[in-house]
Amino acid sequence: MSIILIITIFSSCSVSRFVYHNFADIKDYKIFPYREIKKDSLNTFHFKTTTDKKPFITLKDGSSFDKFLEDHKTVAFLVIHNDTIKYEKYFKGYQKKSIVPSFSMAKSITSILIGCAIDDNYIKSIKEPVTNYLPELEKEGFDNVTIENLLQMTSGLKFNESYINPFGHAAKFYYGRNLEKSSLKLKLKQKPNKETDYVSGNTQLLGLVLIKALKGKTISQYLEEKLWRKLGMEYDATWSIDKKKNGIEKTFCCVNARAVDFAKIGRLYLNKGDWNGNQIVSKSWVDNSTKLDSLKGSDLGYQYQWWIPNKKGDFMAEGILGQFIFVSPTENLIIVRLGKNYGHVNWTDIFEKIKEKVSK
């Protein structure tokens, strides 16, 4: 009987998919169903390119920056200073056109869409309780949890973020096929506004709020309308969904795109939500998303789904395998690093060294 039970479990649920695929991988966009996000073929934005052929950085031991990146599991690395690509290299068989999943950088993209939805009056305010959009959560005590709590990860959500535990929430959300059902089963471990606890369940609940607010429009359609076409992306993209029929976007992860287009997300926020004279998302939203704030349990290092690595005005989107969109407004600098994993490197230290170089 126990053998039959094990076979049944492993053949019918997210656990079996976890065992088969084992752990998040940069080729995972191939295993999930998805929605397409189309570029505007008549409106493509290109960063300027440099004619400087000098080595970008020479390390202290004399080795090349290229070799350092390749040795530490990088597949794409872009440095854009003053709207000019100063460095662009691809490794491990990857090219400019290669698709790489965002992983948790999608959290920052979801945040942008929440800001757009407020600008468009789909959502009234971040001070609204999430139960205004998800009344099913009232019985679990979410009446006092606001959209802002979800954005700041201060909701008090009970959520196991482990990707190595096949029975944890994160693995179930990643490999599961009914995100709405799983999300609406979530519970609270404490009252909101106590502390920041980075868990993906907050962002998936934001996704459900956005779905209800958009009233029939998918999140992918909204991303295409508000960002992909307006920012002049060079390539189409996709957003992984939980199931083929009537699936919903995995808003805690899984926007699948190219490095140069991820860089344009950084450029939008570098310019306070303005894109060549067109205010895509309000300046106040960008400011509030990237400021230092420790009120109501908020962490100084994390705001509306964006990481704040220092007190110098920098901010970044970050994914589980060392995917980064790093932005330094003071230096007019954008860095995109995509990788197979972190490669045992503190990438924010590398970004700081690049900042020093471009500031000279």
C-alpha positions, 0 to 999 in steps of 0.5 A, a space after each residue: 500500500 505504501 508503494 502505491 501511495 508513493 507512486 501516486 504522489 510522485 506521478 500526479 503532483 508538483 513533487 514529481 516535477 520537482 524530483 524530475 527537474 531537481 532545481 531551478 535552471 536557466 533553461 526552465 522556460 522550456 518546461 513551462 507553458 507560457 504567454 507571449 509578450 510581443 514587441 513593437 516592430 516599428 518602435 525599437 530602442 537601441 542603446 548607443 555603442 562605444 568604439 573603445 576597444 580597450 579591455 573593460 577591466 583588468 583584474 589585480 592578478 592580470 587576468 581578463 574580466 571576460 575570463 572572470 565572468 565565464 569562470 563564474 557561471 555568467 552567460 550575459 553581462 552588460 554595462 550601460 553608461 550614459 545610454 551607451 553600451 560600454 561592455 557586452 559579452 556572452 558566454 557558455 554558448 549564449 548570444 544576444 538573442 538567447 532567452 534567459 528566465 528572470 527568476 525573481 527579477 520578475 518581482 520587480 516587474 510585477 511591482 512596476 505593473 502594480 504602479 501602472 495599474 494605480 496610474 490607470 485606476 485599476 487599483 485605487 491605492 496600495 493602502 487597500 486591504 488585499 481582501 478588496 480583490 481577494 475576498 476569499 482570504 477574509 477567513 484567514 485574517 487578511 483584512 489587515 494585510 494591504 497591497 503595500 504589505 505585499 509589496 514590502 514583504 511585511 504581510 506576516 505571511 506563512 510561507 516556506 521559501 525553500 526551493 530544495 524542499 519539494 513539499 515547501 511552498 516555493 517549490 510547489 508554486 514553481 512546479 505546481 499547476 494551480 497557483 490560484 488555489 495554492 495562493 488562496 490557501 496561504 495563511 498568516 504567521 503573524 500580524 502585518 507590519 512586524 518585519 520584512 520576510 522575503 517570500 515569493 507568496 507575497 508577489 504571487 498574491 500581488 499577481 492575483 490582485 492584479 489579475 482581479 483588478 485588470 478584469 479580463 486582461 492577462 498580466 502578460 497583455 498588460 506587460 506588453 501594453 505598458 512596457 514591452 511595446 512602449 520601451 522599444 524592446 528588441 525581442 518578444 518575450 514570454 511569461 511562464 504560467 501554471 497551466 496551458 488552459 486558463 493559466 495565470 502568470 508566475 508573478 514571483 518569477 519567470 519573465 523570459 527575455 534577453 539581457 538587452 531588454 532587461 536593461 531597458 527595465 533598468 533604464 526606465 527606473 533610472 529615468 524615474 519612470 520616464 521613457 523619452 518624454 513619455 511617463 510610463 509609470 509615475 515618478 512617485 511610484 519609482 521614488 517610493 519603490 527605491 527609497 530607504 524606508 524602515 517604517 512599519 517593519 520595512 527593511 532598509 534593504 528592500 522596498 516595493 519588490 526592489 533591493 536597495 544594496 546601499 545608501 548611495 541611491 542604487 537599487 536592483 532587481 535580483 533572481 535566484 541564480 544571480 540574475 541582476 538588473 543593477 541601477 546607479 542613478 548617480 552614475 547613470 549606470 545600468 548593469 545586467 548580469 545573467 548566469 547559470 548560478 551565482 558562481 560564488 561571487 558577491 556581484 554587488 561588490 563587482 558592480 561597485 568596482 564598475 561604478 568606480 571605473 565609470 566615475 573616473 
